[in-house]
Amino acid sequence: MPDKGKSKSGSTKKNTGKKDTKNKGSKKK
C-alpha cells in the first residue's frame, strides 16, 4: 500500500506541479 500511495502521490504531484506552474505563469503574465 505505501508503495502504491507513493507512486500515485509522486505522479499526481508531478502532474499538478507542471499544471500549476503553467497556470501560475499564464496568470502572472
mmCIF file of the N, C-alpha and C atoms, coordinates in Angstrom:
data_MODEL
# 
_entry.id   MODEL 
# 
loop_
_atom_site.group_PDB 
_atom_site.id 
_atom_site.type_symbol 
_atom_site.label_atom_id 
_atom_site.label_alt_id 
_atom_site.label_comp_id 
_atom_site.label_asym_id 
_atom_site.label_entity_id 
_atom_site.label_seq_id 
_atom_site.pdbx_PDB_ins_code 
_atom_site.Cartn_x 
_atom_site.Cartn_y 
_atom_site.Cartn_z 
_atom_site.occupancy 
_atom_site.B_iso_or_equiv 
_atom_site.pdbx_formal_charge 
_atom_site.auth_seq_id 
_atom_site.auth_comp_id 
_atom_site.auth_asym_id 
_atom_site.auth_atom_id 
_atom_site.pdbx_PDB_model_num 
ATOM 1  N N  . MET A 1 1  ? 0.841  -1.216 0.000   1.00 0.00 ? 1  MET A N  1 
ATOM 2  C CA . MET A 1 1  ? 0.000  0.000  0.000   1.00 0.00 ? 1  MET A CA 1 
ATOM 3  C C  . MET A 1 1  ? 0.881  1.273  0.000   1.00 0.00 ? 1  MET A C  1 
ATOM 4  N N  . PRO A 1 2  ? 1.886  1.315  0.840   1.00 0.00 ? 2  PRO A N  1 
ATOM 5  C CA . PRO A 1 2  ? 2.755  2.505  0.894   1.00 0.00 ? 2  PRO A CA 1 
ATOM 6  C C  . PRO A 1 2  ? 3.411  2.743  -0.468  1.00 0.00 ? 2  PRO A C  1 
ATOM 7  N N  . ASP A 1 3  ? 3.792  1.651  -1.117  1.00 0.00 ? 3  ASP A N  1 
ATOM 8  C CA . ASP A 1 3  ? 4.442  1.793  -2.433  1.00 0.00 ? 3  ASP A CA 1 
ATOM 9  C C  . ASP A 1 3  ? 3.465  2.408  -3.440  1.00 0.00 ? 3  ASP A C  1 
ATOM 10 N N  . LYS A 1 4  ? 2.258  1.891  -3.446  1.00 0.00 ? 4  LYS A N  1 
ATOM 11 C CA . LYS A 1 4  ? 1.248  2.392  -4.409  1.00 0.00 ? 4  LYS A CA 1 
ATOM 12 C C  . LYS A 1 4  ? 0.948  3.868  -4.091  1.00 0.00 ? 4  LYS A C  1 
ATOM 13 N N  . GLY A 1 5  ? 0.787  4.172  -2.840  1.00 0.00 ? 5  GLY A N  1 
ATOM 14 C CA . GLY A 1 5  ? 0.474  5.555  -2.452  1.00 0.00 ? 5  GLY A CA 1 
ATOM 15 C C  . GLY A 1 5  ? 1.607  6.480  -2.871  1.00 0.00 ? 5  GLY A C  1 
ATOM 16 N N  . LYS A 1 6  ? 2.831  6.027  -2.644  1.00 0.00 ? 6  LYS A N  1 
ATOM 17 C CA . LYS A 1 6  ? 3.975  6.883  -3.002  1.00 0.00 ? 6  LYS A CA 1 
ATOM 18 C C  . LYS A 1 6  ? 3.998  7.105  -4.520  1.00 0.00 ? 6  LYS A C  1 
ATOM 19 N N  . SER A 1 7  ? 3.744  6.043  -5.248  1.00 0.00 ? 7  SER A N  1 
ATOM 20 C CA . SER A 1 7  ? 3.773  6.137  -6.722  1.00 0.00 ? 7  SER A CA 1 
ATOM 21 C C  . SER A 1 7  ? 2.663  7.082  -7.191  1.00 0.00 ? 7  SER A C  1 
ATOM 22 N N  . LYS A 1 8  ? 1.487  6.923  -6.625  1.00 0.00 ? 8  LYS A N  1 
ATOM 23 C CA . LYS A 1 8  ? 0.341  7.755  -7.038  1.00 0.00 ? 8  LYS A CA 1 
ATOM 24 C C  . LYS A 1 8  ? 0.612  9.208  -6.630  1.00 0.00 ? 8  LYS A C  1 
ATOM 25 N N  . SER A 1 9  ? 1.101  9.396  -5.443  1.00 0.00 ? 9  SER A N  1 
ATOM 26 C CA . SER A 1 9  ? 1.341  10.763 -4.945  1.00 0.00 ? 9  SER A CA 1 
ATOM 27 C C  . SER A 1 9  ? 2.404  11.434 -5.828  1.00 0.00 ? 9  SER A C  1 
ATOM 28 N N  . GLY A 1 10 ? 3.452  10.685 -6.139  1.00 0.00 ? 10 GLY A N  1 
ATOM 29 C CA . GLY A 1 10 ? 4.530  11.251 -6.967  1.00 0.00 ? 10 GLY A CA 1 
ATOM 30 C C  . GLY A 1 10 ? 3.992  11.666 -8.328  1.00 0.00 ? 10 GLY A C  1 
ATOM 31 N N  . SER A 1 11 ? 3.254  10.782 -8.949  1.00 0.00 ? 11 SER A N  1 
ATOM 32 C CA . SER A 1 11 ? 2.719  11.073 -10.298 1.00 0.00 ? 11 SER A CA 1 
ATOM 33 C C  . SER A 1 11 ? 1.767  12.271 -10.216 1.00 0.00 ? 11 SER A C  1 
ATOM 34 N N  . THR A 1 12 ? 0.894  12.236 -9.233  1.00 0.00 ? 12 THR A N  1 
ATOM 35 C CA . THR A 1 12 ? -0.093 13.325 -9.105  1.00 0.00 ? 12 THR A CA 1 
ATOM 36 C C  . THR A 1 12 ? 0.631  14.638 -8.805  1.00 0.00 ? 12 THR A C  1 
ATOM 37 N N  . LYS A 1 13 ? 1.613  14.559 -7.928  1.00 0.00 ? 13 LYS A N  1 
ATOM 38 C CA . LYS A 1 13 ? 2.323  15.792 -7.553  1.00 0.00 ? 13 LYS A CA 1 
ATOM 39 C C  . LYS A 1 13 ? 3.064  16.351 -8.778  1.00 0.00 ? 13 LYS A C  1 
ATOM 40 N N  . LYS A 1 14 ? 3.648  15.458 -9.551  1.00 0.00 ? 14 LYS A N  1 
ATOM 41 C CA . LYS A 1 14 ? 4.399  15.909 -10.737 1.00 0.00 ? 14 LYS A CA 1 
ATOM 42 C C  . LYS A 1 14 ? 3.429  16.569 -11.728 1.00 0.00 ? 14 LYS A C  1 
ATOM 43 N N  . ASN A 1 15 ? 2.306  15.939 -11.935 1.00 0.00 ? 15 ASN A N  1 
ATOM 44 C CA . ASN A 1 15 ? 1.318  16.470 -12.893 1.00 0.00 ? 15 ASN A CA 1 
ATOM 45 C C  . ASN A 1 15 ? 0.775  17.805 -12.383 1.00 0.00 ? 15 ASN A C  1 
ATOM 46 N N  . THR A 1 16 ? 0.443  17.830 -11.111 1.00 0.00 ? 16 THR A N  1 
ATOM 47 C CA . THR A 1 16 ? -0.122 19.055 -10.525 1.00 0.00 ? 16 THR A CA 1 
ATOM 48 C C  . THR A 1 16 ? 0.918  20.176 -10.588 1.00 0.00 ? 16 THR A C  1 
ATOM 49 N N  . GLY A 1 17 ? 2.147  19.829 -10.277 1.00 0.00 ? 17 GLY A N  1 
ATOM 50 C CA . GLY A 1 17 ? 3.204  20.847 -10.295 1.00 0.00 ? 17 GLY A CA 1 
ATOM 51 C C  . GLY A 1 17 ? 3.354  21.441 -11.686 1.00 0.00 ? 17 GLY A C  1 
ATOM 52 N N  . LYS A 1 18 ? 3.374  20.585 -12.671 1.00 0.00 ? 18 LYS A N  1 
ATOM 53 C CA . LYS A 1 18 ? 3.538  21.071 -14.055 1.00 0.00 ? 18 LYS A CA 1 
ATOM 54 C C  . LYS A 1 18 ? 2.340  21.954 -14.434 1.00 0.00 ? 18 LYS A C  1 
ATOM 55 N N  . LYS A 1 19 ? 1.166  21.505 -14.112 1.00 0.00 ? 19 LYS A N  1 
ATOM 56 C CA . LYS A 1 19 ? -0.052 22.260 -14.467 1.00 0.00 ? 19 LYS A CA 1 
ATOM 57 C C  . LYS A 1 19 ? -0.080 23.561 -13.657 1.00 0.00 ? 19 LYS A C  1 
ATOM 58 N N  . ASP A 1 20 ? 0.282  23.459 -12.399 1.00 0.00 ? 20 ASP A N  1 
ATOM 59 C CA . ASP A 1 20 ? 0.252  24.652 -11.530 1.00 0.00 ? 20 ASP A CA 1 
ATOM 60 C C  . ASP A 1 20 ? 1.230  25.707 -12.062 1.00 0.00 ? 20 ASP A C  1 
ATOM 61 N N  . THR A 1 21 ? 2.395  25.250 -12.429 1.00 0.00 ? 21 THR A N  1 
ATOM 62 C CA . THR A 1 21 ? 3.422  26.187 -12.923 1.00 0.00 ? 21 THR A CA 1 
ATOM 63 C C  . THR A 1 21 ? 2.925  26.872 -14.194 1.00 0.00 ? 21 THR A C  1 
ATOM 64 N N  . LYS A 1 22 ? 2.322  26.096 -15.059 1.00 0.00 ? 22 LYS A N  1 
ATOM 65 C CA . LYS A 1 22 ? 1.827  26.664 -16.336 1.00 0.00 ? 22 LYS A CA 1 
ATOM 66 C C  . LYS A 1 22 ? 0.701  27.664 -16.037 1.00 0.00 ? 22 LYS A C  1 
ATOM 67 N N  . ASN A 1 23 ? -0.186 27.289 -15.159 1.00 0.00 ? 23 ASN A N  1 
ATOM 68 C CA . ASN A 1 23 ? -1.319 28.160 -14.821 1.00 0.00 ? 23 ASN A CA 1 
ATOM 69 C C  . ASN A 1 23 ? -0.808 29.427 -14.137 1.00 0.00 ? 23 ASN A C  1 
ATOM 70 N N  . LYS A 1 24 ? 0.108  29.247 -13.205 1.00 0.00 ? 24 LYS A N  1 
ATOM 71 C CA . LYS A 1 24 ? 0.631  30.399 -12.456 1.00 0.00 ? 24 LYS A CA 1 
ATOM 72 C C  . LYS A 1 24 ? 1.344  31.349 -13.422 1.00 0.00 ? 24 LYS A C  1 
ATOM 73 N N  . GLY A 1 25 ? 2.121  30.775 -14.327 1.00 0.00 ? 25 GLY A N  1 
ATOM 74 C CA . GLY A 1 25 ? 2.857  31.615 -15.282 1.00 0.00 ? 25 GLY A CA 1 
ATOM 75 C C  . GLY A 1 25 ? 1.878  32.396 -16.151 1.00 0.00 ? 25 GLY A C  1 
ATOM 76 N N  . SER A 1 26 ? 0.861  31.743 -16.620 1.00 0.00 ? 26 SER A N  1 
ATOM 77 C CA . SER A 1 26 ? -0.120 32.401 -17.501 1.00 0.00 ? 26 SER A CA 1 
ATOM 78 C C  . SER A 1 26 ? -0.841 33.505 -16.719 1.00 0.00 ? 26 SER A C  1 
ATOM 79 N N  . LYS A 1 27 ? -1.182 33.216 -15.493 1.00 0.00 ? 27 LYS A N  1 
ATOM 80 C CA . LYS A 1 27 ? -1.929 34.196 -14.677 1.00 0.00 ? 27 LYS A CA 1 
ATOM 81 C C  . LYS A 1 27 ? -1.022 35.396 -14.369 1.00 0.00 ? 27 LYS A C  1 
ATOM 82 N N  . LYS A 1 28 ? 0.236  35.120 -14.075 1.00 0.00 ? 28 LYS A N  1 
ATOM 83 C CA . LYS A 1 28 ? 1.157  36.210 -13.732 1.00 0.00 ? 28 LYS A CA 1 
ATOM 84 C C  . LYS A 1 28 ? 1.394  37.084 -14.972 1.00 0.00 ? 28 LYS A C  1 
ATOM 85 N N  . LYS A 1 29 ? 1.471  36.446 -16.116 1.00 0.00 ? 29 LYS A N  1 
ATOM 86 C CA . LYS A 1 29 ? 1.728  37.187 -17.363 1.00 0.00 ? 29 LYS A CA 1 
ATOM 87 C C  . LYS A 1 29 ? 0.500  38.032 -17.672 1.00 0.00 ? 29 LYS A C  1 
# 
